[in-house]
Amino acid sequence: MRNLAISLLGIASMLGSSGCERQPSIEQASTPASATTAEPTIVPEATDSGLALKRGILALSEERALFKPCGSAEQWWVLDQSPQLQTQALMEQAQSSPVEFYIEAYGERASAAEEPQARGFEHLFVLEEILYAGVLGEVRGCDAPDATYIVSARGNEPFWLAEVSAQQVLWRRPEPPKEIVFGAPQTQNAEGGVRYAASHADHHLELIVHLQPCRDTMSGEFFAYSAKAVFDGKEFSGCARVGK
């Protein structure tokens, strides 16, 4: 799944901290909230026959994990097939149960008929990779507008923000120059990640995004990508989020 996740950045790139605590991996737990004792038979449904990026609310408790897609009243039983059993890791880091997260994740809907633990539920959400997660109520959830960026990266202490779209790169900081809008970036693969570069007048910006778990040190939000920005020769570290 990590290859699929990094390919999203690759496709997006063709279109176009000290404030973040990098983590080499999410600690693997021995008994995830949605684990099963036997390998189930997963039957993808025709409307969701392939992996897709989905937005929704992930509700976690000691007994189970449930997913409600944005714009839907249905809840799906979560079958966690992520590399590091991310549902359990998120619950442990939240230090409370039950807890709800707004997430952006790769996965697909499937029939729950062959999953004994999902009795009473019509659908499974076969979770392959969480790309972003924030505690509901502390971050905007399904009410947030759809992303217009390819990649949004930010860090703290000092705060910085860089948003990449096919047409431009936005750079923002509290100190002057507070905001610069660069033109369309140059994009290339860079050591297992993607590098965006743009220049404007006397300013130059590089943003390098890698598939490496990252947490915002102030908000606690989880990101599947880490980022490094170099603005006029000065380096900034942070986390990154994939958009469209």
C-alpha positions in Angstrom: 0.0 0.0 0.0 2.9 2.4 0.6 3.8 2.1 -3.1 0.2 3.1 -3.9 0.4 6.0 -1.5 3.6 7.4 -2.9 2.3 6.9 -6.5 -0.5 9.4 -5.6 2.2 12.0 -5.2 3.9 10.9 -8.4 0.7 11.3 -10.3 0.0 14.7 -8.7 3.5 15.8 -9.5 3.0 15.1 -13.2 0.1 17.6 -13.0 1.9 20.2 -11.9 10.3 21.7 12.7 11.0 21.9 14.1 7.3 22.1 14.2 6.7 18.5 13.3 7.9 15.5 15.1 9.0 12.9 12.5 8.5 9.2 13.3 10.1 6.4 11.4 7.1 4.2 12.0 3.9 3.9 13.9 4.3 1.4 16.7 2.7 -1.9 15.8 0.2 -3.4 18.3 -0.3 -7.1 18.8 -4.1 -6.9 19.0 -5.7 -4.2 16.8 -9.3 -3.0 17.5 -10.4 -4.5 14.2 -8.2 -7.6 14.0 -9.5 -11.0 13.2 -8.2 -14.4 14.1 -8.5 -15.8 10.6 -8.0 -14.3 7.1 -11.4 -13.2 5.9 -12.8 -13.5 2.4 -13.2 -10.0 1.2 -15.8 -9.4 -1.5 -15.5 -5.8 -3.0 -18.8 -4.4 -4.1 -19.3 -3.2 -7.7 -19.6 0.4 -6.7 -16.3 0.4 -4.8 -14.3 -2.3 -6.6 -11.0 -0.6 -6.4 -9.0 1.3 -3.8 -9.9 5.0 -3.5 -9.1 8.0 -1.3 -12.0 8.3 1.1 -12.9 11.0 3.7 -14.9 10.3 6.7 -15.2 9.8 10.5 -13.4 6.9 12.2 -14.9 5.9 15.5 -12.6 3.8 17.7 -13.2 1.9 20.9 -11.7 -1.1 22.6 -14.2 -3.4 20.9 -14.4 -2.1 17.4 -13.6 0.4 14.7 -16.3 2.0 12.6 -16.1 4.3 9.5 -18.8 6.7 8.3 -18.0 8.2 4.9 -18.5 11.9 4.5 -22.0 12.6 3.1 -23.4 9.2 4.3 -25.4 8.1 7.3 -24.1 4.5 7.0 -21.4 3.1 9.3 -19.1 0.4 8.0 -17.2 -2.1 10.1 -13.4 -1.4 9.7 -11.1 -4.3 8.7 -7.7 -2.8 9.3 -5.2 -4.1 6.8 -2.8 -1.1 7.1 0.9 -1.9 7.4 1.2 -0.8 11.0 -2.3 -1.5 12.3 -3.1 2.2 12.3 -6.5 2.1 14.0 -5.0 0.7 17.2 -2.0 3.0 17.1 -4.3 6.1 16.8 -6.4 4.9 19.7 -3.4 4.4 21.9 -2.0 7.8 21.1 -5.4 9.4 21.8 -5.2 7.9 25.4 -9.0 7.7 25.6 -11.8 5.5 24.4 -14.0 5.9 22.6 -12.6 8.5 20.3 -13.5 9.9 16.9 -11.1 11.0 14.2 -11.6 12.8 10.9 -9.5 10.8 8.4 -8.5 10.7 4.8 -7.6 7.1 3.9 -7.1 4.6 1.1 -9.6 1.8 1.3 -12.6 0.1 -0.3 -16.1 -0.9 0.6 -16.8 -4.6 0.8 -19.5 -7.0 1.9 -19.5 -7.8 5.6 -21.2 -11.2 5.1 -18.0 -13.1 5.5 -16.7 -11.3 8.6 -18.1 -12.8 11.8 -17.2 -9.8 14.0 -19.2 -7.5 11.6 -22.5 -9.2 12.4 -25.3 -6.6 12.1 -23.3 -4.5 9.6 -23.9 -4.6 5.9 -20.6 -3.2 4.8 -16.9 -3.4 5.6 -14.4 -0.7 5.1 -11.2 -2.4 4.1 -8.6 0.1 5.4 -5.3 0.0 3.6 -3.6 3.3 4.6 -4.5 6.4 6.7 -3.0 9.5 5.0 -4.3 12.0 7.5 -6.1 11.9 10.9 -7.2 14.5 13.4 -9.3 14.3 16.5 -12.9 15.3 15.6 -13.7 18.6 17.2 -10.1 19.7 17.2 -9.9 19.7 13.4 -12.4 20.4 10.7 -14.1 17.2 9.5 -16.5 16.5 6.7 -17.7 20.1 6.7 -14.3 21.2 5.4 -14.3 22.0 1.6 -12.6 19.6 -0.8 -9.0 20.3 -1.2 -7.9 22.4 -4.2 -4.2 21.7 -3.7 -2.0 18.8 -4.7 0.1 19.0 -1.6 -0.3 21.1 1.5 2.7 21.2 3.9 3.2 23.1 7.2 5.3 23.2 10.3 5.5 25.0 13.6 8.1 27.0 15.7 8.4 28.9 13.4 5.1 28.5 11.6 5.1 28.0 7.8 2.8 26.8 5.1 3.3 25.8 1.5 0.5 24.7 -0.8 1.2 23.3 -4.2 -1.3 23.3 -7.1 -0.9 22.7 -10.8 -0.9 26.5 -11.4 1.0 27.9 -8.4 2.7 27.5 -5.1 1.6 29.5 -2.1 4.2 30.3 0.7 3.0 31.8 4.0 4.7 32.8 7.2 4.0 35.3 10.1 7.2 37.3 9.3 7.8 39.3 6.2 7.5 38.4 3.4 4.3 37.1 4.9 2.9 35.6 1.7 4.3 34.9 -1.8 2.5 33.4 -4.7 4.9 31.6 -7.0 4.0 30.4 -10.4 3.6 26.8 -11.5 6.3 24.6 -9.9 8.9 22.4 -11.5 8.4 18.9 -10.3 10.7 15.9 -10.1 11.3 12.7 -8.1 13.9 13.1 -5.4 15.3 10.2 -3.3 12.1 8.4 -2.8 9.9 11.5 -2.6 8.8 14.4 -4.8 10.5 17.8 -5.1 8.7 21.0 -6.1 10.7 24.1 -7.0 9.5 27.6 -7.8 11.0 31.1 -8.1 9.5 34.6 -7.9 11.5 37.8 -8.1 14.4 37.4 -5.6 12.8 34.5 -3.8 13.3 30.7 -4.3 11.3 27.9 -2.7 11.9 24.1 -2.7 9.5 21.7 -1.1 10.5 18.1 -0.7 7.8 15.6 0.4 8.5 12.0 1.5 6.3 9.1 2.5 7.3 9.1 6.2 4.9 9.3 9.2 4.8 12.7 10.8 2.9 14.3 13.7 2.1 18.0 14.2 3.7 18.8 17.6 1.0 21.4 18.5 -2.2 19.8 17.2 -1.3 16.1 17.4 -2.6 15.5 13.8 -1.2 12.5 12.0 0.2 12.8 8.5 1.5 10.0 6.3 4.0 12.4 4.7 6.9 14.5 6.1 8.1 17.7 4.4 11.1 19.9 4.2 10.9 23.4 2.8 13.9 25.5 1.8 13.0 29.2 1.4 15.8 31.5 0.2 18.3 29.0 1.7 16.6 28.6 5.1 15.3 25.1 6.0 11.9 24.4 7.6 10.6 20.9 8.7 7.0 19.9 8.8 4.3 17.5 7.7 2.4 17.2 4.4 -1.1 16.3 3.3 -2.1 15.1 -0.1 -5.1 16.8 -1.8 -6.6 16.1 -5.2 
